[in-house]
């Protein structure tokens, strides 16, 4: 039986409510409020400046990927689409997926090619996640948690192996030899179907079309390498951004710890299991920061400030969407 959209929305609201209720019972909200009153706004102003830099980097990364597909979209238009997508992620049930769909729809109106538009967004998202995945093991070695057991290190070794495998697969896929090998394998199947005058399955046609688009990036490796570089820069700037938020609250956390924790939070909150990542984000921060001696009330306060900046970014996107509809 197919699960309806209203049920999915209710389920996500339920998950967010349960997680927030669990966290609220563990902290004193009066302490959270007192922490907000004592914020250092000098550090928050630096955070706001870094937010603008991060917006610029995200737009540049997407623009570089689009140039590999032969498109020249104005920089400020791409920044506008990113901000509008953030606005929709706060209110639509799919969170980051919904934002990606909105971006694909609006980009398709500019380009006229839905498959290429969707592909650029998927790869852009991948270039956001990959540097974070690769940086987590190194940061854990540099700044390991204060209290860890053997299970943690087993999970760490398994995760490192998986990340290494992902990096190898990505390198193989970008190689021309892999492309030729795949073409030689598929070509006889397509020729046989054409000779027998059988209809080629739509899934196979879509797969071939998608592969032909991916090949465009093999001829523009600099676009892929450059976008990966932007992803690395974004990862470090996001870490610095969170570092100053922690400073504003008077929380001192090693920078390496901030990098891997914020990377995990960024990845985890992409899963559409709650509304706007509420509850999931806060729970992940509270759970991971405790390994560095950060009290739950501090971790929850940090998470709420992070969410405030996301709402601020979405608010800017909402104003741009209203302006575009005038």
C-alpha positions in Angstrom: 0.0 0.0 0.0 1.3 3.4 -1.0 1.9 5.8 1.9 0.2 9.1 1.3 1.9 12.5 1.6 -0.2 13.7 4.5 0.9 10.6 6.5 4.6 11.3 5.7 4.2 14.9 6.8 2.5 13.8 10.0 5.2 11.2 10.6 8.0 13.9 10.2 6.2 16.3 12.5 5.9 13.4 15.0 9.6 12.6 14.8 10.6 16.2 15.3 8.2 16.6 18.2 9.5 13.4 20.0 13.1 14.4 19.5 12.6 17.9 20.7 10.6 16.7 23.7 13.3 14.3 24.6 16.0 17.0 24.5 13.9 19.6 26.4 13.4 17.2 29.3 17.2 16.9 29.6 18.0 20.7 29.7 16.8 23.7 31.5 15.2 26.1 29.0 15.9 29.0 31.4 19.6 28.3 31.1 19.3 28.3 27.3 17.6 31.7 27.4 20.3 33.1 29.7 23.0 31.8 27.3 21.3 33.6 24.5 21.2 36.8 26.5 25.0 36.6 27.1 25.9 36.0 23.5 29.0 37.8 22.2 27.7 39.7 19.2 31.1 40.5 17.9 31.7 36.8 17.1 28.2 36.6 15.7 28.9 39.4 13.3 32.0 37.5 12.1 29.7 34.5 11.6 27.3 36.6 9.5 30.2 37.7 7.3 31.3 34.1 6.8 27.8 33.2 5.9 28.0 35.6 2.9 31.4 34.1 1.9 29.8 30.6 2.0 26.9 31.7 -0.2 29.4 32.9 -2.7 31.4 29.7 -2.7 28.3 27.6 -3.1 27.2 29.6 -6.1 30.7 29.5 -7.7 30.8 25.7 -7.2 27.5 25.2 -9.0 28.4 27.7 -11.8 31.6 25.7 -12.4 29.7 22.5 -12.7 27.2 24.1 -15.1 30.0 25.4 -17.3 31.1 21.7 -17.7 27.7 21.1 -19.3 28.2 24.1 -21.6 25.9 26.6 -19.8 26.8 30.1 -18.6 24.3 31.1 -15.9 24.9 34.4 -14.2 26.5 34.1 -10.8 23.9 36.1 -8.9 21.1 34.1 -10.5 22.6 30.9 -9.1 23.0 32.5 -5.7 19.3 33.5 -5.9 18.3 30.0 -6.7 20.3 28.6 -3.8 18.7 30.9 -1.4 15.2 30.3 -2.7 15.8 26.5 -2.4 16.8 27.0 1.2 13.5 28.8 1.8 11.5 25.9 0.5 13.6 23.3 2.5 12.2 24.9 5.6 8.6 24.4 4.7 8.2 21.6 2.3 8.1 18.0 3.6 11.2 16.7 1.7 13.6 19.2 3.3 16.8 19.1 1.2 15.2 16.9 -1.5 12.4 19.5 -1.9 14.9 22.3 -2.2 16.8 20.3 -4.9 13.5 19.8 -6.8 12.7 23.5 -6.7 16.3 24.3 -7.9 15.9 21.8 -10.8 12.5 23.2 -11.8 13.7 26.8 -11.8 17.0 26.0 -13.6 15.1 24.0 -16.2 13.0 27.1 -17.0 16.3 28.8 -17.8 18.0 26.0 -19.7 15.1 23.9 -21.1 16.8 20.6 -20.2 15.4 18.9 -17.1 17.9 16.0 -17.1 21.0 18.2 -17.3 19.6 20.5 -14.7 18.8 17.7 -12.3 22.3 16.1 -12.9 24.1 19.4 -12.1 22.2 19.6 -8.8 22.9 16.0 -7.8 26.7 16.4 -8.6 26.7 19.7 -6.8 25.3 18.0 -3.7 27.8 15.2 -4.1 30.6 17.7 -4.2 29.3 19.2 -1.0 29.1 15.8 0.8 32.3 14.1 -0.5 34.9 16.5 1.1 33.0 16.2 4.4 33.1 12.4 4.3 36.8 12.4 3.5 37.7 14.9 6.2 36.0 13.1 9.1 38.6 10.3 9.6 41.5 12.8 9.6 39.8 15.1 12.1 39.0 12.2 14.4 42.7 11.3 14.4 43.8 14.9 15.1 41.2 15.6 17.8 39.8 12.3 19.0 36.9 12.2 21.5 37.7 12.4 25.2 36.2 9.0 26.1 35.9 6.3 23.4 35.7 2.5 23.4 36.7 -0.2 21.0 33.3 -0.2 19.2 34.0 3.4 18.2 37.3 2.6 16.6 35.8 -0.4 14.8 33.1 1.9 13.4 35.9 4.4 12.5 37.9 1.8 10.6 34.8 0.6 8.7 33.8 4.1 7.8 37.4 4.9 6.6 37.4 1.9 4.4 34.0 2.9 2.8 35.2 6.4 2.2 38.4 5.1 0.6 36.3 2.9 -1.6 34.0 5.8 -2.6 37.1 7.9 -3.6 38.5 5.0 -5.7 35.2 4.4 -7.5 34.9 8.2 -8.2 38.4 8.2 -9.7 37.6 5.2 -11.9 34.3 6.7 -13.1 36.2 9.8 -14.2 38.8 7.9 -16.1 38.4 7.5 -19.9 39.3 3.8 -19.8 36.3 3.1 -17.6 34.1 5.0 -20.1 35.4 3.0 -23.1 35.0 -0.3 -21.2 31.4 0.5 -20.3 30.5 1.6 -23.8 31.9 -1.6 -25.2 29.8 -3.6 -22.8 26.5 -1.7 -23.6 26.9 -1.2 -27.3 26.3 -4.8 -28.3 23.1 -4.9 -26.2 21.7 -1.7 -27.9 22.7 -3.0 -31.4 20.9 -6.3 -30.7 17.8 -4.6 -29.6 17.8 -2.3 -32.7 18.3 -5.3 -35.1 15.4 -7.3 -33.5 13.3 -4.1 -33.7 12.3 -4.4 -30.1 11.5 -1.4 -28.0 14.5 -0.3 -25.9 13.4 -0.1 -22.3 12.9 3.4 -21.1 15.1 2.8 -18.1 17.9 1.8 -20.4 17.4 4.8 -22.6 17.5 7.1 -19.5 20.6 5.3 -18.2 22.4 5.9 -21.5 21.3 9.5 -21.6 22.5 10.0 -18.1 25.9 8.4 -18.8 26.4 10.5 -21.9 25.8 13.6 -19.7 28.3 12.3 -17.1 30.9 11.8 -19.9 30.7 15.6 -20.5 32.5 16.0 -17.1 35.2 13.6 -18.3 36.1 16.1 -20.9 35.9 18.9 -18.3 37.8 17.4 -15.4 38.9 20.8 -14.3 35.3 21.6 -13.6 35.0 18.6 -11.3 38.3 19.2 -9.6 37.5 22.9 -9.1 34.0 22.1 -7.7 35.6 19.6 -5.3 38.1 22.4 -4.3 35.1 24.7 -3.6 33.6 21.8 -1.6 36.7 21.6 0.6 36.8 25.3 1.1 33.1 25.3 2.0 33.8 22.5 4.5 36.5 24.5 6.3 34.6 27.7 6.2 31.5 26.0 7.7 33.7 24.7 10.4 35.1 28.2 11.1 31.6 29.5 10.9 30.5 27.1 13.7 33.7 27.8 15.6 32.7 31.4 16.0 29.2 30.5 17.0 30.7 28.4 19.8 32.9 31.3 20.8 29.9 33.6 20.9 28.4 31.2 23.5 31.7 30.8 25.4 32.2 27.2 24.3 35.7 26.1 23.5 35.9 23.1 21.1 39.0 21.9 19.1 38.7 23.0 15.5 39.3 19.5 14.3 36.4 18.3 16.4 34.2 21.0 15.1 35.0 20.0 11.5 34.0 16.3 11.8 31.0 17.0 14.1 29.6 19.7 11.8 30.2 17.5 8.8 28.2 14.7 10.3 25.4 17.0 11.3 25.3 18.5 7.7 25.0 15.0 6.2 22.5 13.6 8.8 20.1 16.5 8.5 19.8 15.9 4.8 17.8 12.7 5.5 14.1 13.7 5.1 12.9 12.1 8.4 11.8 15.3 10.2 10.6 18.8 9.3 13.5 21.1 8.4 15.8 18.7 10.3 14.3 19.9 13.6 15.1 17.4 16.3 17.6 15.4 14.2 20.1 18.3 14.1 19.7 19.1 17.8 20.0 15.5 18.9 23.1 14.9 16.8 24.8 17.9 18.2 23.9 17.0 21.8 25.1 13.4 21.3 28.4 14.1 19.6 29.5 17.2 21.5 29.2 15.3 24.8 32.4 13.5 23.9 34.2 16.8 24.2 32.7 17.7 27.5 30.0 20.1 26.2 26.9 20.1 28.4 23.6 19.3 26.7 22.3 22.8 27.4 25.3 24.3 25.5 25.0 21.8 22.6 21.2 22.6 22.3 21.9 26.3 22.3 24.6 25.9 19.6 22.1 23.9 17.5 19.4 26.5 17.9 21.7 29.3 16.7 22.7 27.2 13.7 19.0 26.8 12.9 18.5 30.5 13.3 21.0 31.2 10.6 19.3 28.6 8.4 16.0 30.4 8.9 17.7 33.7 8.2 19.1 32.3 4.9 15.6 30.9 4.1 14.1 34.3 4.9 16.3 36.0 2.4 15.3 33.3 -0.2 11.7 33.9 0.6 12.0 37.6 0.0 13.8 36.9 -3.3 11.0 34.5 -4.3 8.3 37.1 -3.5 10.2 39.7 -5.5 10.6 37.3 -8.5 6.8 36.7 -8.5 5.9 40.4 -8.7 
